[in-house]
Amino acid sequence: MLPDTVRMRALFAILALCTVLLAGRVCAQDADSSAASHAAQGHTPAIAPPATAAEIEMQKRLAKQRTQERFARVKKDTDQLLELATQLKKSVDEANEHTLSLDVIRKAEQIEKLAKQVRQKMAGE
């Protein structure tokens, strides 16, 4: 059996991954409902609209491109998170009460760090 601290780190890392994925969904839903609420109340953004239709179209394309790039990075990072979590689970399953692997601790730390990065990217920071 692994020491409690290693099991707790592994559990935390898995919970962090689930939290990040759930937070992404909640943020997307909140953004949609917030935009709909402001539109229904007649609120308009404080930013002045661009002068021409070409500028508007260019801004839309750039915003869409940035969103697609951020989504691609988040997808890549979550794929990596899943791979690390799978490796961590396999390592923990293969361990016994007499084996403490530094690899398990390193994987848990990698998962924590990557989960924080994913959360920041989802928040648009």
Helices and strands as residue ranges (DSSP letters): H 4-40, H 53-94, H 102-123
